[in-house]
Amino acid sequence: MAYRFPRWLSDGLGTILDVLLPSPCITCGRTGSAMCAECLEAVERFRRPECNSCGLPIPPDTTQVHCDECLRARSAVRAVRSAGPFDSTLRSAIHAFKYGDRPDAASPLASLLLAPVTRLIAGNPIAAQWTLVPVPLHPNRIATRGYDQASLLALHLARAVDLPIDARLHRVRETAAQVGLGRHARLANMSGAFRFQGLPIIGTVVLVDDVMTTGATLDQAARACLAAGCTDVCAVTLAREP
């Protein structure tokens, strides 16, 4: 079932933790914030014009609304918007967030998703209901890491844009690492990895994840959501590997 996270509770807990346990910036190390304003500002952002499907920049003088790759490929995700390319500051920040035991970085990183989700909704005004759905880790991975980074991002994004979250998408099969695999190998690796549990979900789903590479993970997550009854699936990610 979709739910809304109380803004006052999240803000209050965050303020208390910041005062009692000031964190070093995950990119520059300065104390005071999980990711300082200077490092957030240093993140390279995607700008328009962008492909209507994958959100990657396209030449400003083109008449196309889709990039060449999206014209060739098929995906269950109708549209993806990402904050920026997976390099430099954003790469190091995401790496620290995921592998450096820094769940506190979810809040500043989620702020980078505000522009992508706003562009996504503005470009699709006819959707009657939008619901954020985090792309989950397998339970074994969560037990090892201690948290699910996509779920944390979705929680902070939900309160910022006042959208409900539905956390009933589950990763039911533990998959091999995707690093080094091409699109077809990634699709095969992720096939059947997700299942949506419980009552049907209605309206438009917005998947939330940290990085999009070939789109195989988002594609399989989207198929599970569509099978559960939603009418449309879009996605937002922090970063995109071209």
C-alpha positions as CSV (number, residue, x, y, z in Angstrom):
1,M,0.0,0.0,0.0
2,A,1.2,3.5,-0.8
3,Y,2.0,5.8,2.1
4,R,3.2,9.3,2.7
5,F,6.2,9.9,5.1
6,P,5.5,12.7,7.6
7,R,7.6,15.7,6.8
8,W,7.8,16.9,10.4
9,L,9.2,13.5,11.6
10,S,11.9,13.3,8.9
11,D,12.9,17.0,9.4
12,G,13.0,16.7,13.2
13,L,15.1,13.5,13.2
14,G,17.5,14.9,10.6
15,T,18.0,18.1,12.6
16,I,18.7,16.3,15.8
17,L,21.2,13.9,14.1
18,D,23.0,16.8,12.4
19,V,23.5,18.6,15.7
20,L,24.5,15.6,17.8
21,L,26.5,13.8,15.1
22,P,27.8,16.2,12.4
23,S,28.9,14.2,9.4
24,P,31.8,14.8,7.0
25,C,30.9,15.5,3.4
26,I,31.0,12.3,1.4
27,T,33.0,13.9,-1.3
28,C,35.3,16.5,0.2
29,G,35.4,15.4,3.9
30,R,34.5,18.8,5.4
31,T,32.5,18.4,8.6
32,G,28.9,19.8,8.9
33,S,26.8,18.0,6.2
34,A,26.6,14.6,4.6
35,M,27.2,16.4,1.3
36,C,28.1,20.1,1.5
37,A,26.6,22.8,-0.6
38,E,29.8,23.3,-2.6
39,C,29.9,19.6,-3.7
40,L,26.2,19.6,-4.5
41,E,26.8,22.6,-6.7
42,A,29.7,20.9,-8.4
43,V,27.6,18.0,-9.6
44,E,27.3,18.2,-13.4
45,R,23.6,18.3,-14.4
46,F,21.8,17.2,-17.5
47,R,20.1,20.1,-19.3
48,R,17.5,20.3,-22.0
49,P,17.0,19.4,-24.8
50,E,16.8,15.8,-23.8
51,C,15.6,12.5,-25.3
52,N,11.9,12.1,-24.4
53,S,12.6,8.4,-23.5
54,C,15.9,8.1,-21.7
55,G,16.6,11.8,-20.8
56,L,20.1,11.9,-22.3
57,P,21.0,15.3,-23.9
58,I,20.4,15.5,-27.6
59,P,21.8,18.1,-30.0
60,P,19.9,21.5,-29.7
61,D,19.5,21.8,-33.5
62,T,17.9,18.3,-34.0
63,T,14.3,17.8,-34.9
64,Q,14.3,14.4,-33.2
65,V,12.6,13.9,-29.8
66,H,14.3,10.6,-29.2
67,C,18.0,9.7,-29.3
68,D,19.2,7.1,-31.8
69,E,19.6,4.4,-29.1
70,C,16.0,4.7,-27.9
71,L,14.8,4.6,-31.5
72,R,16.4,1.1,-31.7
73,A,15.7,-0.2,-28.2
74,R,12.5,-1.2,-26.6
75,S,11.8,-0.8,-22.8
76,A,8.9,-1.2,-20.5
77,V,9.9,2.2,-19.0
78,R,8.4,5.0,-21.0
79,A,10.6,7.8,-19.8
80,V,13.7,8.2,-17.6
81,R,15.1,11.4,-16.2
82,S,18.5,11.5,-14.4
83,A,20.2,14.2,-12.5
84,G,23.5,14.0,-14.3
85,P,26.2,11.8,-15.8
86,F,27.9,9.1,-13.7
87,D,31.3,10.7,-13.4
88,S,33.5,12.9,-11.2
89,T,31.7,14.3,-8.1
90,L,28.5,12.4,-8.6
91,R,30.3,9.1,-9.1
92,S,32.3,9.5,-5.9
93,A,29.2,10.6,-3.9
94,I,27.1,7.6,-5.0
95,H,30.0,5.2,-4.3
96,A,30.4,6.6,-0.8
97,F,26.6,6.5,-0.2
98,K,26.3,2.8,-1.3
99,Y,29.6,1.3,-0.1
100,G,30.9,3.6,2.6
101,D,28.1,3.1,5.2
102,R,26.7,6.6,4.6
103,P,22.9,6.3,4.7
104,D,22.8,9.9,5.9
105,A,23.8,11.0,2.4
106,A,20.4,10.0,1.1
107,S,18.9,13.4,2.0
108,P,21.3,15.7,0.0
109,L,21.5,13.2,-2.8
110,A,17.7,13.0,-3.1
111,S,17.7,16.8,-3.5
112,L,19.4,16.2,-6.9
113,L,16.3,14.2,-8.0
114,L,13.9,17.2,-7.6
115,A,14.7,18.6,-11.0
116,P,14.4,15.3,-12.9
117,V,11.1,14.3,-11.3
118,T,9.7,17.8,-11.9
119,R,10.7,17.6,-15.6
120,L,9.1,14.2,-15.8
121,I,5.8,15.3,-14.3
122,A,5.7,18.5,-16.3
123,G,6.1,16.5,-19.5
124,N,3.3,14.2,-18.6
125,P,0.5,16.3,-17.1
126,I,-2.3,13.9,-18.0
127,A,-1.2,11.3,-15.4
128,A,-4.0,11.1,-12.7
129,Q,-1.9,9.5,-10.0
130,W,1.9,9.3,-9.5
131,T,3.5,6.9,-7.1
132,L,7.2,6.5,-6.2
133,V,8.4,2.9,-6.2
134,P,12.0,2.3,-5.1
135,V,14.0,-0.3,-7.0
136,P,14.9,-2.6,-4.2
137,L,18.0,-4.6,-3.4
138,H,17.8,-8.3,-2.6
139,P,17.2,-9.0,1.1
140,N,20.7,-10.6,1.3
141,R,22.3,-7.5,0.0
142,I,20.3,-5.3,2.4
143,A,21.5,-7.5,5.3
144,T,25.1,-7.0,4.2
145,R,24.9,-3.3,3.5
146,G,22.5,-2.4,6.3
147,Y,20.2,-0.3,4.2
148,D,18.6,-0.1,0.8
149,Q,19.8,3.1,-0.9
150,A,16.9,3.4,-3.4
151,S,14.4,3.2,-0.6
152,L,16.2,6.0,1.3
153,L,16.3,8.2,-1.8
154,A,12.6,7.6,-2.4
155,L,11.7,8.5,1.2
156,H,13.4,11.8,1.0
157,L,12.1,12.5,-2.5
158,A,8.6,11.7,-1.5
159,R,8.4,14.2,1.3
160,A,10.0,16.9,-0.9
161,V,7.5,16.5,-3.8
162,D,4.6,15.3,-1.7
163,L,4.1,12.0,-3.6
164,P,3.2,8.6,-2.0
165,I,5.6,5.7,-1.9
166,D,4.7,2.1,-2.6
167,A,7.3,-0.3,-1.3
168,R,5.7,-3.6,-2.5
169,L,8.2,-4.2,-5.3
170,H,10.5,-6.9,-4.2
171,R,13.7,-8.4,-5.6
172,V,12.9,-12.1,-5.4
173,R,16.0,-13.4,-7.1
174,E,19.6,-12.6,-6.1
175,T,21.4,-11.6,-9.3
176,A,25.0,-11.6,-10.3
177,A,27.0,-8.4,-10.5
178,Q,26.1,-6.4,-13.6
179,V,29.5,-4.7,-13.9
180,G,31.1,-5.5,-17.3
181,L,27.9,-7.0,-18.8
182,G,26.3,-5.6,-22.0
183,R,22.6,-4.8,-22.4
184,H,21.5,-8.3,-23.5
185,A,23.5,-10.0,-20.8
186,R,22.1,-7.6,-18.2
187,L,18.6,-8.2,-19.4
188,A,19.1,-12.0,-19.1
189,N,20.7,-11.6,-15.7
190,M,17.8,-9.5,-14.4
191,S,15.0,-11.5,-16.0
192,G,12.4,-12.4,-13.4
193,A,14.3,-10.7,-10.6
194,F,11.3,-8.6,-9.4
195,R,7.8,-9.2,-8.2
196,F,5.1,-6.8,-7.1
197,Q,3.3,-8.2,-4.1
198,G,-0.2,-7.5,-2.8
199,L,-3.1,-5.6,-4.3
200,P,-2.8,-4.0,-7.8
201,I,-1.2,-0.7,-8.1
202,I,-2.9,2.0,-10.1
203,G,-1.9,5.1,-12.0
204,T,1.7,5.9,-13.1
205,V,4.7,4.5,-11.3
206,V,7.9,6.4,-11.0
207,L,10.8,4.0,-10.2
208,V,13.6,5.5,-8.1
209,D,17.1,4.2,-8.4
210,D,20.7,5.4,-8.0
211,V,22.3,4.7,-11.4
212,M,21.0,3.7,-14.8
213,T,23.5,2.0,-17.1
214,T,21.8,0.0,-19.9
215,G,18.3,0.2,-18.4
216,A,18.0,-3.5,-17.9
217,T,17.2,-3.3,-14.1
218,L,14.6,-0.6,-14.6
219,D,13.1,-2.5,-17.5
220,Q,12.6,-5.6,-15.4
221,A,11.3,-3.6,-12.4
222,A,8.9,-1.8,-14.8
223,R,7.5,-5.1,-16.2
224,A,6.8,-6.3,-12.6
225,C,4.9,-3.1,-11.9
226,L,2.9,-3.3,-15.2
227,A,2.0,-6.9,-14.4
228,A,0.6,-5.6,-11.1
229,G,-1.8,-3.3,-12.8
230,C,-0.3,0.1,-13.2
231,T,-0.9,1.9,-16.5
232,D,2.5,3.5,-17.1
233,V,6.0,3.4,-15.7
234,C,8.6,6.2,-15.7
235,A,11.8,6.4,-13.7
236,V,14.2,8.9,-12.1
237,T,17.9,8.1,-11.2
238,L,20.7,10.1,-9.7
239,A,23.1,9.3,-12.5
240,R,23.2,7.9,-16.0
241,E,26.1,6.1,-17.7
242,P,25.9,7.0,-21.4
